Amino acid sequence: MTFLRFLMLLSLIVWLGGIIFFVILAPTLFSVLPTRHLAGSVVAPMLTKLHWMGIFSGAIFLISSMIYSRSTNGVAQPFAVRHLLIYFMLALTLVSQFGISPKLAVLRASMGEIDSVAVTNPARAQFNALHAWSTRLESGVLLLGLAVVYLTARRF
């Protein structure tokens, strides 16, 4: 049982810690590196890694939590609130990784050096809108994750 609780907590720590680190590091890169294009070239692969960390962490949490529930309550409780929140976190992460990120990559490649593209350019406007959605999704994952941490901590 202790190992299952450890896996549950570790998966949340990895996922949420990664998001928090990303939130701090990304703006720092944009302020320190000489161009936004170069910063974006660093941030984009980091975001991909963050998403995969989230996908694996979410799966580990769900498996561990359902085994733990089955062991303690006799039922896996796949529709427990904490599991529903993780499903939603995974859905947001998957949308970001496979829906928004590829579109951002195509737009970045088509524009070249983003600093030289006017804000009024339709591709730049679309990029900015998608970036805003990407930020909203990550924020949503973080907030939902904090709720899962609370619900998980309350159980022990």
C-alpha positions as CSV (number, residue, x, y, z in Angstrom):
1,M,0.0,0.0,0.0
2,T,2.8,2.4,0.8
3,F,4.4,1.9,-2.6
4,L,1.1,2.6,-4.3
5,R,0.7,5.9,-2.4
6,F,4.3,6.7,-3.2
7,L,3.6,6.2,-7.0
8,M,0.4,8.3,-6.8
9,L,2.3,11.2,-5.1
10,L,5.4,10.9,-7.2
11,S,3.3,11.0,-10.4
12,L,1.6,14.2,-9.2
13,I,4.9,15.7,-8.1
14,V,6.6,15.0,-11.5
15,W,3.6,16.3,-13.5
16,L,2.9,19.5,-11.5
17,G,6.5,20.2,-10.6
18,G,7.3,20.0,-14.3
19,I,4.5,22.5,-15.1
20,I,5.7,24.9,-12.4
21,F,9.3,24.7,-13.5
22,F,8.2,25.3,-17.1
23,V,6.2,28.3,-16.1
24,I,9.3,29.8,-14.4
25,L,11.8,28.8,-17.1
26,A,10.0,29.7,-20.3
27,P,9.6,33.4,-19.6
28,T,13.2,33.5,-18.3
29,L,14.4,32.0,-21.7
30,F,12.5,34.7,-23.6
31,S,14.1,37.4,-21.5
32,V,17.6,36.1,-21.6
33,L,18.1,34.7,-25.1
34,P,18.8,37.2,-27.9
35,T,15.7,36.4,-30.0
36,R,12.2,35.1,-29.5
37,H,12.8,32.6,-32.3
38,L,15.7,31.1,-30.4
39,A,13.8,31.0,-27.1
40,G,10.9,29.3,-28.9
41,S,13.3,26.8,-30.4
42,V,14.2,25.8,-26.8
43,V,10.7,26.1,-25.3
44,A,8.8,24.0,-27.9
45,P,10.8,20.7,-27.3
46,M,10.6,21.3,-23.6
47,L,6.8,21.6,-23.8
48,T,6.7,18.3,-25.7
49,K,8.7,16.6,-23.0
50,L,6.4,18.2,-20.4
51,H,3.4,16.8,-22.1
52,W,4.8,13.3,-22.3
53,M,5.8,13.5,-18.6
54,G,2.2,14.4,-17.9
55,I,0.7,11.6,-20.0
56,F,2.9,9.0,-18.3
57,S,2.4,10.5,-14.9
58,G,-1.4,10.6,-15.4
59,A,-1.4,6.9,-16.4
60,I,0.7,6.0,-13.4
61,F,-1.5,7.9,-11.1
62,L,-4.7,6.3,-12.4
63,I,-3.3,2.8,-12.3
64,S,-1.8,3.2,-8.8
65,S,-4.9,4.9,-7.5
66,M,-7.3,2.4,-8.8
67,I,-5.3,-0.5,-7.5
68,Y,-5.1,1.3,-4.1
69,S,-8.8,1.9,-4.1
70,R,-9.5,-1.8,-5.1
71,S,-7.2,-3.0,-2.3
72,T,-8.7,-0.7,0.4
73,N,-12.4,-0.5,-0.7
74,G,-12.8,-3.5,-2.9
75,V,-13.7,-1.2,-5.9
76,A,-11.3,0.6,-8.3
77,Q,-13.6,3.7,-8.3
78,P,-12.8,4.8,-11.9
79,F,-15.4,7.6,-11.6
80,A,-14.0,9.0,-8.3
81,V,-13.6,12.8,-8.5
82,R,-9.8,12.5,-8.4
83,H,-9.9,10.1,-11.4
84,L,-12.3,12.3,-13.3
85,L,-9.9,15.3,-12.8
86,I,-7.0,13.2,-14.0
87,Y,-9.0,12.2,-17.1
88,F,-9.7,15.8,-17.8
89,M,-6.0,16.8,-17.2
90,L,-5.0,14.1,-19.6
91,A,-7.5,15.3,-22.2
92,L,-6.2,18.9,-22.0
93,T,-2.6,17.6,-22.2
94,L,-3.4,15.5,-25.3
95,V,-5.2,18.4,-27.0
96,S,-2.2,20.6,-26.4
97,Q,0.3,18.0,-27.5
98,F,-1.5,16.7,-30.6
99,G,-3.8,19.6,-31.5
100,I,-2.2,22.9,-30.7
101,S,1.5,22.2,-30.6
102,P,1.7,20.8,-34.2
103,K,-0.2,23.8,-35.5
104,L,2.2,26.2,-33.6
105,A,5.2,24.4,-35.1
106,V,3.8,24.7,-38.6
107,L,3.1,28.4,-38.1
108,R,6.6,29.0,-36.6
109,A,8.2,27.3,-39.5
110,S,6.2,29.2,-42.1
111,M,6.9,32.6,-40.5
112,G,10.7,32.1,-40.0
113,E,12.1,34.7,-37.5
114,I,8.9,35.6,-35.6
115,D,10.3,38.9,-34.4
116,S,10.4,40.1,-38.0
117,V,6.7,39.3,-38.6
118,A,4.2,42.0,-38.0
119,V,1.6,41.4,-35.3
120,T,-1.1,42.2,-37.9
121,N,0.1,39.3,-40.1
122,P,-2.7,36.6,-40.1
123,A,-0.2,33.8,-39.4
124,R,1.2,35.8,-36.4
125,A,-2.3,36.5,-35.2
126,Q,-3.2,32.8,-35.5
127,F,0.1,31.9,-33.7
128,N,-0.7,34.3,-30.9
129,A,-4.2,32.9,-30.5
130,L,-3.0,29.3,-30.4
131,H,-0.3,30.2,-27.9
132,A,-2.9,31.8,-25.7
133,W,-4.9,28.6,-25.8
134,S,-1.8,26.5,-25.1
135,T,-1.2,28.7,-22.0
136,R,-4.9,28.3,-20.9
137,L,-4.7,24.5,-21.2
138,E,-1.5,24.3,-19.2
139,S,-3.0,26.6,-16.5
140,G,-6.1,24.4,-16.4
141,V,-3.9,21.2,-16.0
142,L,-2.1,22.9,-13.1
143,L,-5.2,24.0,-11.3
144,L,-6.9,20.6,-11.8
145,G,-3.7,18.9,-10.6
146,L,-3.7,21.0,-7.4
147,A,-7.2,19.8,-6.8
148,V,-6.1,16.2,-7.2
149,V,-3.2,16.8,-4.8
150,Y,-5.7,18.1,-2.2
151,L,-8.1,15.2,-2.8
152,T,-5.2,12.7,-2.6
153,A,-3.7,14.2,0.5
154,R,-7.1,14.2,2.2
155,R,-7.4,10.4,1.6
156,F,-4.3,9.5,3.6
